Amino acid sequence: MRRISHWIDGKPWSGDTDRFGEVFDPATGQVAAHVDFAGSTEIEAAVSAARTASVEWRDASLAARTSVLFGFRELLNARKRELVDLVTAEHGKVTDDAAGEVQRAMEAVEFACGVPTLLKGGHSENVSTRVDVYSLRQPLGVVGVISPFNFPAMVPLWFVPNALACGNTVVLKPSEKDPSAANFIAELFAEAGLPDGALNVLHGDKVAVDGLLEHRDVRAISFVGSTPIARYVYETGTRHGKRVQALGGAKNHMVVLPDSDLDLAADAAVSAGFGSAGERCMAVSVVVAVDPVGDELVSRIRDRIAKLKVGDGKRPGCEMGPLVTAAHRDKVTSYVDNGTGEGAELVVDGREHEIDGEAGGFWLGPTLFDHVEPGMALYQDEIFGPVLSVVRVPTYEDAVGMVNANPYGNGTAIFTNDGGAARRFQHEVEIGMVGVNVPIPVPVGYYSFGGWKDSLFGDTHAYGPDGIHFFTRTKVVTSRWLDPSHGGVNLGFPRNV
């Protein structure tokens, strides 16, 4: 059985603990590997390696850091198909979806390559007589990154390149469900010339998470996951004196106005609702149909679902893969089981969808509910699977009110051909990321990603300019240098002739 070890101080590290987890192939249901789980020994070794490496890395020139980042970028580009295959094998998403994940990760890497222009401080001359004031951006030290299962390549690369570019060293704790991508990333950084210990990978469960949250030498934590865990990470990390950005869950609404292109809206709802089997925090899980478009929109979505090919992501033509584990599949299926009992109309039952894959895989096909109400669990909970709910409202005002009343504030979208309505929506809606005729408004790498309300704990978003701000702290220097004219060598020459 393949064993996935930690990566500490520039090499694989098996450690002393006998705890491990099982890594499944979601398309077959078979155990594909065992992954080591960290205990106190491994946690201390990883943090110690990062602390030791931080002395050399923080003093490395910007040119040296940039050279490593560009080298990593070139290696990743040359070997991205290997990373795509790892993501498909352990997460289950189809190859095209995994390739899209890696491509978006590349954007974040490329942004970090330009860090010299982003670490410039300010300078004010003569704030008082011969007194100058200037600011510096300096690294924090050792930082922790705790990433989720749904984007095992992209989310680590949201944080790790920026953290390294700013002069920090990193301990990365990936999801134990699909851990191999993190080791692959660490190996590429080592090949690109990153000093040993500057990036360490620590596998495991809550023990590893708590170890990073409580360790006195870890200065900051970046986290992506569900809202309950994000809240726990934020509260625990800040209680131990750390800077924390904890991105939580979502319940993303897509508002469809009567003047919209319904074919475009239906295509978007299916793509955004069922891509990556709905296992993404930016998935559309609620379509808000503003009267009178409900019947026609539901009909078009249903027709498109019928044509979706669900199966093993490694097989040609498959558009949606399995869920990541049997336990998660069963949890999502429970919402389908209970939805009609709540009074919703089950339009498409994903349990009956034809599957191009092994019977033991963790399958659930795309599922569509209509006439969902805000009081139902279908609406209130982040299901994190291929379940799309349609809510019908009479007016635009009702749609905006519904979006704003939801406790999550990650992403939203509006579909309309009315520029005035779109502008009003983006102004009024209380959500961190907004799409206009774009169903998944994930910002490009030189902006920043993050929601509002219960979708973000902390005040700093991920990657982009906010990422640089998070991974540095500002120092202000006030200096005065005496003017040479106050004295100096006097050879006795006359001053008045």
C-alpha positions as CSV (number, residue, x, y, z in Angstrom):
1,M,0.0,0.0,0.0
2,R,1.4,3.4,-1.0
3,R,2.3,5.5,2.0
4,I,2.2,9.3,2.0
5,S,4.7,10.8,4.5
6,H,5.2,14.3,5.8
7,W,7.7,16.6,4.1
8,I,9.9,18.3,6.7
9,D,13.2,20.1,6.3
10,G,13.4,19.3,2.6
11,K,12.8,15.6,2.7
12,P,10.1,12.9,3.4
13,W,9.6,12.3,7.1
14,S,7.8,9.2,8.3
15,G,7.9,10.2,12.0
16,D,7.3,8.2,15.1
17,T,3.5,8.2,15.3
18,D,1.6,5.0,14.2
19,R,-1.5,6.9,13.4
20,F,-2.5,7.2,9.8
21,G,-5.5,7.8,7.6
22,E,-6.9,6.1,4.5
23,V,-6.9,7.9,1.1
24,F,-9.6,6.6,-1.2
25,D,-10.0,6.6,-5.0
26,P,-13.5,8.2,-5.0
27,A,-14.3,6.7,-8.4
28,T,-13.9,3.1,-7.2
29,G,-14.3,3.3,-3.4
30,Q,-11.0,1.5,-2.9
31,V,-8.3,2.6,-0.5
32,A,-5.5,4.0,-2.7
33,A,-2.9,5.0,0.0
34,H,-2.2,5.5,3.7
35,V,-1.2,9.0,4.9
36,D,0.8,9.5,8.1
37,F,-0.9,11.6,10.8
38,A,1.2,14.0,12.8
39,G,1.7,13.8,16.5
40,S,3.6,16.2,18.8
41,T,7.0,15.0,17.5
42,E,6.1,15.8,13.9
43,I,4.5,19.1,14.7
44,E,7.6,20.3,16.7
45,A,9.9,19.0,13.9
46,A,8.0,20.9,11.2
47,V,7.8,24.2,13.1
48,S,11.4,23.9,14.3
49,A,12.6,23.4,10.7
50,A,10.6,26.4,9.5
51,R,11.9,28.6,12.4
52,T,15.5,27.6,11.6
53,A,15.0,28.3,7.9
54,S,13.4,31.7,8.5
55,V,16.7,33.2,9.5
56,E,18.2,32.6,6.1
57,W,15.0,33.1,4.1
58,R,13.9,36.4,5.5
59,D,17.4,37.8,4.8
60,A,17.4,36.5,1.2
61,S,17.3,39.3,-1.3
62,L,14.1,40.0,-3.2
63,A,16.0,38.9,-6.3
64,A,16.8,35.5,-4.8
65,R,13.2,35.0,-3.6
66,T,11.8,35.9,-7.0
67,S,14.2,33.6,-8.7
68,V,12.9,30.7,-6.6
69,L,9.3,31.7,-7.4
70,F,9.9,31.9,-11.1
71,G,11.7,28.6,-11.0
72,F,8.7,27.0,-9.2
73,R,6.4,28.6,-11.8
74,E,8.3,27.0,-14.7
75,L,8.5,23.6,-13.0
76,L,4.7,23.7,-12.3
77,N,3.9,24.7,-15.8
78,A,6.1,21.9,-17.2
79,R,4.6,19.2,-14.9
80,K,1.1,20.4,-14.3
81,R,-0.4,17.3,-15.9
82,E,1.1,15.3,-13.0
83,L,-0.6,17.6,-10.5
84,V,-3.9,17.4,-12.5
85,D,-3.8,13.6,-12.3
86,L,-3.1,13.6,-8.6
87,V,-6.1,15.9,-8.0
88,T,-8.4,13.7,-10.1
89,A,-7.2,10.5,-8.5
90,E,-7.7,11.6,-4.9
91,H,-10.4,14.2,-5.1
92,G,-12.4,12.7,-7.9
93,K,-13.1,15.8,-10.0
94,V,-12.9,15.2,-13.7
95,T,-9.7,16.0,-15.6
96,D,-10.9,19.2,-17.2
97,D,-12.0,20.5,-13.8
98,A,-8.7,19.6,-12.2
99,A,-6.9,21.3,-15.0
100,G,-8.9,24.4,-14.4
101,E,-8.0,24.3,-10.7
102,V,-4.3,24.1,-11.6
103,Q,-4.6,27.0,-14.1
104,R,-6.2,29.2,-11.5
105,A,-3.4,28.3,-9.1
106,M,-0.9,29.4,-11.6
107,E,-2.4,32.9,-11.6
108,A,-1.7,33.2,-7.8
109,V,1.9,31.9,-8.4
110,E,2.5,34.5,-11.1
111,F,1.2,37.3,-8.9
112,A,3.7,36.3,-6.2
113,C,6.5,36.4,-8.7
114,G,6.0,40.2,-8.9
115,V,6.4,40.7,-5.2
116,P,9.3,43.1,-5.3
117,T,6.9,45.8,-6.6
118,L,4.4,45.0,-3.8
119,L,6.8,45.2,-0.9
120,K,7.8,48.8,-1.4
121,G,7.2,51.1,1.5
122,G,6.5,54.8,1.7
123,H,9.0,57.7,2.3
124,S,8.4,61.2,3.5
125,E,11.3,63.6,3.5
126,N,11.8,66.5,6.0
127,V,8.7,65.8,8.1
128,S,10.6,68.0,10.5
129,T,14.0,69.7,10.1
130,R,16.3,67.1,8.6
131,V,14.0,64.3,9.8
132,D,12.7,61.6,7.4
133,V,10.0,59.0,8.0
134,Y,9.7,55.8,6.0
135,S,7.8,52.5,6.2
136,L,9.0,48.9,5.7
137,R,7.2,45.7,5.0
138,Q,8.8,42.8,6.8
139,P,7.9,39.1,7.1
140,L,6.0,37.6,10.1
141,G,8.2,34.5,10.6
142,V,6.7,31.0,10.6
143,V,3.1,30.9,9.2
144,G,0.7,28.0,9.0
145,V,-1.6,27.2,6.1
146,I,-4.5,24.8,6.6
147,S,-6.2,23.9,3.3
148,P,-9.4,22.0,2.4
149,F,-10.1,18.8,0.4
150,N,-12.0,20.5,-2.4
151,F,-9.1,22.3,-4.0
152,P,-6.0,20.4,-2.9
153,A,-3.7,22.3,-5.4
154,M,-5.2,25.7,-5.8
155,V,-5.9,26.7,-2.2
156,P,-2.4,25.9,-1.0
157,L,-1.1,28.0,-3.9
158,W,-3.3,30.9,-2.9
159,F,-1.2,31.2,0.3
160,V,2.2,29.5,0.1
161,P,3.8,31.6,-2.8
162,N,2.7,34.9,-1.3
163,A,3.9,33.8,2.2
164,L,7.3,32.7,0.8
165,A,7.7,35.8,-1.4
166,C,7.2,38.0,1.6
167,G,10.1,36.2,3.4
168,N,8.1,33.9,5.7
169,T,8.5,30.2,6.1
170,V,5.5,27.9,6.0
171,V,4.0,24.8,7.5
172,L,1.3,23.5,5.3
173,K,-1.4,21.2,6.7
174,P,-3.5,19.9,3.7
175,S,-6.6,17.8,3.9
176,E,-6.0,14.2,4.9
177,K,-8.6,13.2,2.2
178,D,-6.3,14.2,-0.7
179,P,-2.8,14.9,0.6
180,S,-0.5,14.1,-2.3
181,A,-0.8,17.5,-4.1
182,A,0.8,19.2,-1.2
183,N,3.8,16.9,-1.2
184,F,4.1,17.5,-5.0
185,I,4.1,21.2,-4.5
186,A,6.8,21.0,-1.8
187,E,9.0,18.8,-4.0
188,L,8.8,21.3,-6.9
189,F,9.7,24.2,-4.5
190,A,12.7,22.2,-3.3
191,E,13.8,21.6,-7.0
192,A,13.3,25.3,-7.7
193,G,15.9,26.1,-5.0
194,L,13.9,26.9,-1.9
195,P,16.0,26.3,1.2
196,D,15.3,23.2,3.3
197,G,12.8,23.9,6.0
198,A,11.3,27.0,4.3
199,L,8.2,24.9,3.3
200,N,7.1,21.9,5.3
201,V,4.0,19.7,4.8
202,L,2.4,18.2,7.9
203,H,-0.3,15.6,7.4
204,G,-3.0,14.7,9.8
205,D,-6.2,15.6,11.6
206,K,-7.3,17.9,14.4
207,V,-4.1,17.1,16.3
208,A,-2.1,18.7,13.6
209,V,-4.5,21.6,13.3
210,D,-4.5,22.3,17.0
211,G,-0.7,21.9,17.1
212,L,-0.3,24.8,14.6
213,L,-3.0,27.0,16.3
214,E,-1.3,26.7,19.7
215,H,2.4,26.6,18.9
216,R,4.1,29.7,20.2
217,D,6.4,30.0,17.1
218,V,3.6,30.1,14.5
219,R,2.8,33.7,13.9
220,A,-0.2,33.5,11.6
221,I,-2.7,31.0,10.2
222,S,-4.5,30.9,6.8
223,F,-7.5,28.6,6.7
224,V,-10.2,27.6,4.2
225,G,-13.0,25.2,5.2
226,S,-16.5,25.1,6.6
227,T,-17.9,28.0,8.7
228,P,-17.9,26.1,12.1
229,I,-14.3,25.1,11.7
230,A,-13.3,28.5,10.4
231,R,-14.8,30.1,13.5
232,Y,-13.0,27.6,15.7
233,V,-9.7,28.3,13.9
234,Y,-10.1,32.0,14.2
235,E,-11.1,32.0,17.9
236,T,-8.4,29.5,18.9
237,G,-5.6,31.1,16.8
238,T,-6.3,34.7,18.0
239,R,-6.6,33.5,21.6
240,H,-3.0,32.3,21.2
241,G,-1.9,35.6,19.8
242,K,-1.8,34.8,16.1
243,R,-2.9,36.7,13.0
244,V,-5.7,34.7,11.4
245,Q,-7.6,34.7,8.1
246,A,-10.2,31.9,8.2
247,L,-12.4,31.6,5.1
248,G,-15.6,29.7,5.8
249,G,-18.6,28.3,4.0
250,A,-21.3,29.7,1.7
251,K,-24.8,29.5,0.4
252,N,-24.4,31.3,-2.9
253,H,-27.5,32.7,-4.7
254,M,-27.9,33.3,-8.4
255,V,-30.6,35.8,-9.1
256,V,-32.4,35.5,-12.5
257,L,-34.4,38.5,-13.5
258,P,-37.3,38.3,-16.1
259,D,-35.3,40.1,-18.8
260,S,-32.3,37.8,-18.7
261,D,-31.2,35.4,-21.4
262,L,-32.7,32.2,-20.0
263,D,-30.4,29.9,-22.0
264,L,-27.4,31.7,-20.6
265,A,-28.8,31.5,-17.1
266,A,-29.7,27.8,-17.3
267,D,-26.2,27.0,-18.7
268,A,-24.7,29.0,-15.8
269,A,-26.8,27.3,-13.1
270,V,-25.9,23.8,-14.3
271,S,-22.2,24.7,-14.6
272,A,-21.9,26.5,-11.3
273,G,-24.2,24.1,-9.4
274,F,-22.7,20.8,-10.5
275,G,-19.1,21.6,-11.5
276,S,-16.7,19.7,-9.2
277,A,-19.8,17.8,-7.9
278,G,-20.8,21.0,-6.1
279,E,-17.9,20.6,-3.7
280,R,-16.7,24.2,-3.8
281,C,-17.5,27.2,-1.7
282,M,-18.3,29.3,-4.8
283,A,-20.8,26.8,-6.2
284,V,-24.2,28.2,-6.9
285,S,-26.6,26.3,-4.6
286,V,-29.7,28.5,-4.8
287,V,-31.2,29.9,-8.0
288,V,-33.6,32.8,-7.1
289,A,-36.1,33.0,-10.0
290,V,-37.9,36.3,-10.1
291,D,-41.5,36.0,-11.4
292,P,-42.5,35.0,-14.0
293,V,-39.4,33.1,-15.2
294,G,-39.6,30.1,-12.7
295,D,-41.3,27.5,-14.8
296,E,-39.3,28.1,-18.0
297,L,-36.0,28.3,-16.1
298,V,-36.6,25.1,-14.2
299,S,-37.5,23.4,-17.5
300,R,-34.3,24.4,-19.2
301,I,-32.1,23.4,-16.2
302,R,-33.8,20.0,-16.1
303,D,-33.2,19.4,-19.8
304,R,-29.5,20.2,-19.4
305,I,-29.1,18.0,-16.3
306,A,-30.4,15.0,-18.3
307,K,-27.5,15.4,-20.7
308,L,-24.7,15.6,-18.1
309,K,-22.3,12.7,-18.2
310,V,-21.4,11.6,-14.6
311,G,-18.6,9.2,-14.1
312,D,-15.0,8.4,-13.4
313,G,-13.0,11.6,-14.0
314,K,-10.3,9.7,-15.8
315,R,-12.7,8.5,-18.4
316,P,-13.2,10.5,-21.6
317,G,-16.3,12.7,-21.8
318,C,-17.2,12.7,-18.1
319,E,-18.3,16.1,-16.9
320,M,-19.0,15.5,-13.2
321,G,-17.2,13.0,-10.9
322,P,-17.9,11.4,-7.6
323,L,-18.0,13.0,-4.1
324,V,-14.8,12.8,-2.1
325,T,-15.7,10.1,0.5
326,A,-18.6,7.7,1.2
327,A,-19.4,9.6,4.4
328,H,-19.7,12.9,2.6
329,R,-21.8,11.3,-0.2
330,D,-24.2,9.8,2.4
331,K,-24.5,13.2,4.1
332,V,-25.4,15.0,0.9
333,T,-27.8,12.2,-0.1
334,S,-29.6,12.7,3.2
335,Y,-30.7,16.1,2.0
336,V,-32.2,14.5,-1.1
337,D,-33.9,11.9,1.1
338,N,-35.4,14.6,3.3
339,G,-36.1,17.4,0.8
340,T,-39.5,16.3,-0.3
341,G,-40.6,15.8,3.3
342,E,-39.9,19.4,3.9
343,G,-42.3,20.3,1.0
344,A,-39.9,20.9,-1.8
345,E,-40.5,19.5,-5.3
346,L,-37.9,17.0,-6.4
347,V,-37.5,17.7,-10.1
348,V,-34.4,15.7,-10.8
349,D,-33.3,12.9,-8.5
350,G,-29.5,12.4,-8.7
351,R,-29.8,9.0,-7.1
352,E,-31.2,7.7,-10.4
353,H,-28.6,9.3,-12.7
354,E,-26.7,7.0,-15.0
355,I,-23.1,6.6,-13.9
356,D,-20.1,5.8,-16.1
357,G,-17.9,4.3,-13.4
358,E,-17.4,1.5,-10.9
359,A,-20.4,0.6,-8.7
360,G,-18.3,1.2,-5.5
361,G,-17.6,4.8,-6.3
362,F,-19.0,7.6,-4.2
363,W,-21.7,8.6,-6.6
364,L,-24.6,11.1,-6.5
365,G,-25.8,12.6,-9.7
366,P,-27.0,16.2,-10.2
367,T,-30.2,16.9,-8.2
368,L,-32.7,19.7,-8.7
369,F,-35.3,20.9,-6.2
370,D,-38.0,23.5,-7.0
371,H,-40.3,25.6,-4.7
372,V,-37.7,25.6,-1.9
373,E,-38.5,27.9,1.0
374,P,-36.0,29.7,3.3
375,G,-37.0,27.7,6.3
376,M,-36.0,24.4,4.8
377,A,-32.7,22.6,5.5
378,L,-32.2,22.5,1.8
379,Y,-31.9,26.3,1.8
380,Q,-30.3,26.9,5.2
381,D,-27.4,24.4,5.2
382,E,-24.3,24.4,3.1
383,I,-24.8,21.0,1.5
384,F,-21.5,21.0,-0.4
385,G,-22.7,18.6,-3.1
386,P,-24.6,18.5,-6.4
387,V,-27.9,19.7,-5.1
388,L,-29.4,22.8,-6.6
389,S,-32.4,24.6,-5.1
390,V,-34.8,26.9,-6.9
391,V,-36.5,29.6,-4.9
392,R,-39.3,31.7,-6.4
393,V,-39.8,35.3,-5.5
394,P,-42.2,38.0,-6.9
395,T,-39.8,41.0,-7.2
396,Y,-36.2,42.1,-7.4
397,E,-36.5,43.6,-4.0
398,D,-37.5,40.3,-2.5
399,A,-34.5,38.6,-4.2
400,V,-32.0,41.1,-2.8
401,G,-33.7,40.9,0.6
402,M,-33.3,37.1,0.6
403,V,-29.6,37.2,-0.4
404,N,-28.9,39.8,2.3
405,A,-30.8,38.0,5.0
406,N,-28.7,34.8,4.6
407,P,-25.9,34.5,7.2
408,Y,-23.4,33.6,4.5
409,G,-21.8,36.3,2.3
410,N,-19.3,34.6,0.0
411,G,-20.5,34.9,-3.6
412,T,-23.6,35.9,-5.5
413,A,-24.6,36.6,-9.1
414,I,-27.3,38.3,-11.1
415,F,-28.4,37.5,-14.6
416,T,-30.0,40.3,-16.4
417,N,-29.8,42.5,-19.6
418,D,-30.6,45.6,-17.6
419,G,-27.4,47.5,-16.8
420,G,-29.2,49.7,-14.2
421,A,-30.5,46.6,-12.4
422,A,-27.1,45.1,-12.4
423,R,-25.4,48.2,-11.0
424,R,-28.1,48.5,-8.3
425,F,-27.6,44.9,-7.4
426,Q,-23.8,45.1,-7.0
427,H,-24.3,48.2,-4.8
428,E,-27.1,46.9,-2.6
429,V,-26.1,43.2,-2.1
430,E,-24.1,42.4,1.1
431,I,-21.8,39.8,-0.3
432,G,-18.0,39.8,-0.8
433,M,-17.8,38.7,-4.4
434,V,-20.4,39.6,-7.0
435,G,-20.9,38.4,-10.6
436,V,-22.9,40.1,-13.3
437,N,-23.9,37.4,-15.8
438,V,-21.0,35.5,-14.3
439,P,-22.1,32.6,-12.0
440,I,-18.8,32.0,-10.1
441,P,-17.1,35.4,-9.6
442,V,-13.8,34.2,-8.3
443,P,-11.4,37.1,-8.7
444,V,-8.3,36.8,-10.8
445,G,-4.9,36.5,-9.0
446,Y,-4.2,40.2,-8.8
447,Y,-7.4,40.9,-6.9
448,S,-8.3,39.2,-3.6
449,F,-10.7,36.4,-2.7
450,G,-13.0,36.5,0.3
451,G,-16.6,36.9,1.5
452,W,-18.5,38.8,4.2
453,K,-20.5,37.8,7.3
454,D,-20.2,34.1,8.3
455,S,-18.0,33.4,5.2
456,L,-14.9,35.1,6.6
457,F,-13.4,35.4,10.1
458,G,-10.7,38.0,10.2
459,D,-10.4,41.2,8.2
460,T,-8.0,40.1,5.4
461,H,-9.0,38.3,2.2
462,A,-6.9,35.7,0.4
463,Y,-4.1,36.2,-2.2
464,G,-3.6,39.3,-4.3
465,P,-2.9,42.6,-2.5
466,D,-4.6,41.4,0.7
467,G,-2.3,38.4,0.7
468,I,0.7,40.6,0.8
469,H,-0.8,42.7,3.6
470,F,-1.6,39.5,5.6
471,F,1.9,38.0,5.3
472,T,3.8,41.2,6.2
473,R,3.9,43.7,9.1
474,T,4.7,47.3,8.8
475,K,7.6,49.0,10.5
476,V,7.9,52.8,10.5
477,V,11.3,54.4,10.9
478,T,11.9,58.0,11.9
479,S,15.5,59.1,11.2
480,R,17.6,62.2,11.6
481,W,21.2,62.6,10.2
482,L,23.2,65.6,11.0
483,D,24.2,67.8,8.0
484,P,27.9,67.7,7.2
485,S,28.0,71.5,7.4
486,H,27.8,71.5,11.2
487,G,31.4,70.7,11.5
488,G,34.2,68.6,10.0
489,V,37.9,69.1,9.3
490,N,39.1,72.8,9.5
491,L,42.5,73.4,7.8
492,G,42.6,77.0,8.9
493,F,41.9,78.7,5.6
494,P,40.4,82.2,6.0
495,R,36.6,82.3,5.4
496,N,36.3,86.0,4.6
497,V,38.6,87.5,1.9
